[in-house]
Amino acid sequence: MLRLKNINTYYGKVHALKNVSLHLAEGEIVTLIGANGAGKTTILNTISAVTPAASGELLFAREAISSLEPDRIVKLGISQVPEGRQVFKPLSVEDNLELGAYLRYRARESKAAIHHDRDQVYVLFPRLKERRKQLAGTMSGGEQQMLAIGRALMAKPRMLLLDEPSMGLAPLVVQEIFKVLETLRREHGTTILLVEQNAKAALRLADRGYVLETGKVILEGPAEELMENAEVKRAYLGKDKKEIWER
C-alpha cells in the first residue's frame, strides 16, 4: 500500500533521512522505533508532504506521491495525528471533528455521510460524545489525544500516521487508545504507521517494525522477532520502561 524507496529528506543542511526504504501492506500495523532525533517523525512528515523528500520514490497504492501537496495526500487517504496532539483549543470537540472533514465538505460530500462518520468516532471514543460541546483546550491530555485521532479519522483515511500517541498519558488511557487502534485495523481495515516512545507496547501491537538510527533504517522484521532481538532489548526495551500491555 505504501512504499518508500531511498528517501532523502533535509532540514536546511541537516540530512535527516538517509536513503530510507520501507513498506506497509494494506491492513498492517507497522511501528518505527528509535531514539530522539533518529528520523521517525521526519518519515511521517515526509509521507504527508509536510517536509517533502529531496530525493527518492514515495508510492501510495502504486501512485507516485512525492511531488503532491499535503491536501492532496489527505484526499488520497492518508491522515496524520501529529506529536503533541495539536487540537484547536478554542474550538469545541464537535467543531474539531468537523474541521477534520474539511476536504470532504469542500468536495460537497453529503452531510449525512460526514455526520455518520462523526457518530462512529463517538462510538470509538464515548468520552468525546459526552464532551462534544466542551472546548478542546479544557480537556485532559488523554481526551485531547482521542480528539486528535478522531479528527484524523473524519477525513476517512485508508492509512493513519500516528506520532507518539502515548506521550504524557496515564497507562490506562494508553491502553484505551491502543485498543481503538486494534479495532480500526480489525473492523475497518485501516493501515497504521506508528511512532511510539513505548517500544514494547508498540511491538506488541504491530505486525512489523523498523529500527532507525541517525536517519537510517538499521534493522527491520516481524514485531515478535524484534522483541527478542538482543540489541533492541538493550536499547529500547529496558526494565525501567513501565509495561502497560501485559496480557
N, C-alpha and C positions, 0 to 999 in steps of 0.2 A: 504493500500500500504506500509506504514511504521509503525512499532510498536516498541517502547522501553518499556522494562519491567524491573523494578527495577534496573536501570542502576546506577552504582557507578564508578566515574572517579576521579583520583587523579592527582595533580601536585606535585610530590615528596610526602611529608607527608600531603599536603593540600587536604582535602576531598572536591572536587569541586562540584560533583554531588552526591546526597544522595537519592538512591532508586527512581530515576526519571522514571516515566511511562507516555507515551503519544503516540498518534497515529495520522496518517493522512490517509484519504481516497483518492483514486485516483481523481485527478482534484480539490482537495481542496486547498484553501489558508489558512494557519494557522499561527498565529503570536505568538511570545514569548515576554512577557513583564516583565520587572523587572529592578531594579536599577543596576548600575555598580557593577560587581562582583557577580551578582545573579546566574550566570551559563549559561547564554543564548548562548554566543559564544562557551562555552565548549560543549554544546549539539550539535551544528553544527560540531565542530571538532571531537566529538566522533562518530557521524554518518559517517563522511568522513574518519575516521581512522587516522586523524592527531594526535589526542590524544585518543588512544584506551581505551575502558572501562576496568576497573579491574574486574568487575562482572556484571551480569545481562544479559538480552537477547535482541538482536537487530535484527529485521527481516525486510527485504525488499522484497515485493512480495512473502511473506511466506518463503523466503530463509534466513537462519541464516548468518549474515554478520559480526558479531563482531570480528571474527578472520582474516578477509581479509585485505590485504594491500590497500593503497589509490588508486593505479592504477586500482585494481580490482573493487573497489567501483565505480569509474568513468565508467568503462566498463559496469557495471550493469545498469547504467543510472542515477547516482546521481552526480551533479556538484555543486560546492560551489563557490560563489562570496565572497571573503574574505573582512573583515573590512579593510578600507584604500585603497581598490581597487587593489593595488599591481600589476599594469601593468608593462610590461617590457619596461621601459622608453627609453632605447637606440634604441629600435626597432620601426618600423613603425606600424601604425594601422593594416595594412594588415598582417604584419608578426605576430603581437599579435594574430590575429584571426586564422591564420594558426597554431600557436602553440596550440590553443585550440582544434584543431583537430588532435593532435599528435598521440593519440592512434588509431584513425581511419586510419591515414596514415600507421602506423605500421601493422595494420590488413589488409592492401592492399585494403582498400575500394576505389572505383573509385574516381578519382579527380573530375569528373563531378558532382557527388553527393555532395562532400565536397564543391565545389565552388557554387553549388546551395544553400546550406545552408548559405554560406558566403553572398550570394546575398540577402537571406532572412533577415539576420542580418542588412544589409544595408537598407532594406525596413522598418524594425523596427526603426532604428536609421539613418536617412538620413545624419546626420552630419558626421557620421563615413565614409560614402561613399565619401563625399566632402573632407575629410581629410585622405583618405586611405594611402597616401604616406607620411603623416606627422609623425614625431617622437612622440611617445606616451607621452614622458616626457615634450613636449612643449604644450600640450593641457590643457584646463581648467579642474578643478576638476570634473565638470559635464560630460564633454566629456570623461574623464578617467573612470568615473563610467559606462557610456554607453558601453565603450570598455570592461570593466571587465565583464559586463553582456553578451555582445556579445561573448567574448572569452569562457565563460562558456557554452553558447548555441551551440558553434561549436562542442562540444562533444556529441550533440544530447541527452540531458538528458530527462528522464521522470520526474525527480524531481530536482528542483532548490532550493539550500540553499543560502539565502541572508543575509549578516551580515551588518547592519546599512547602507543601500544604500543611505539614505538621508544625511549622516553626512557631515556637512560643505558646503552643497549645497543651492543655492537660491531656494525659494519656487516654482518658475515656472519650474525650472529644475526637482525638485522632482515630481511635478505634471506629467511631461512628462514621467518620469521613472515609476511612479506608473501606468500610463495608459498603458504602454508597458506590465507591469506585468498582468494587467487585460486582455490584448489581448492574451498573452501567455496562460493563463488559458482558455479563451473563445474559441479561434480559434485553439489552438494546444493541449489542454488538459493537459498542464503542471501542475504538482503538485508543490506547493511552500510553503516552510517553511521560514518565515520572522522574522528576528530580527530587530527591528526598534526603534530608540530613540523617534520618534514622535508617541506616543502610540495612539493618537486619529486618525491620518492618517492611521496607521496600522490596527486599528479595523474597520475603515470604509471600508477598502479594503478586510479584511479577512472574512472567514466564521466562524472560531472559534479562540479562544485564550487560552493560558496558562500563568498564572502569577507565576513568580519564585521569591523566596526569599532565600538567602544564600544556594543555591544549591538544593532547594526543590520546587516542584510544590505545591503552596498553594491555587490555585483557577483555575478553568477551566470552559469553557462554550461557548455558541454561542457569537459571537462578539457583537451583539446588547445587550445581557444581561450584558456583561462585561462593555460596555459603560455606562450602567445605574447603575452599582454597586457602592454604596457609597464609599467603600474603594478604589476601582480602581480610581474613580473620584478624591478622595482626594490625592492619592499618585502619579497618573500618568497623569491625565487629567486636571491639573490646568489651570487657566485662563491665567497664564503667558506664556503658550506654544502657539506659534503662529499657528493659524488654517490655513491650506493650502488646505483643502479639502471641502470647503463649496460647497454645491450642490444647 
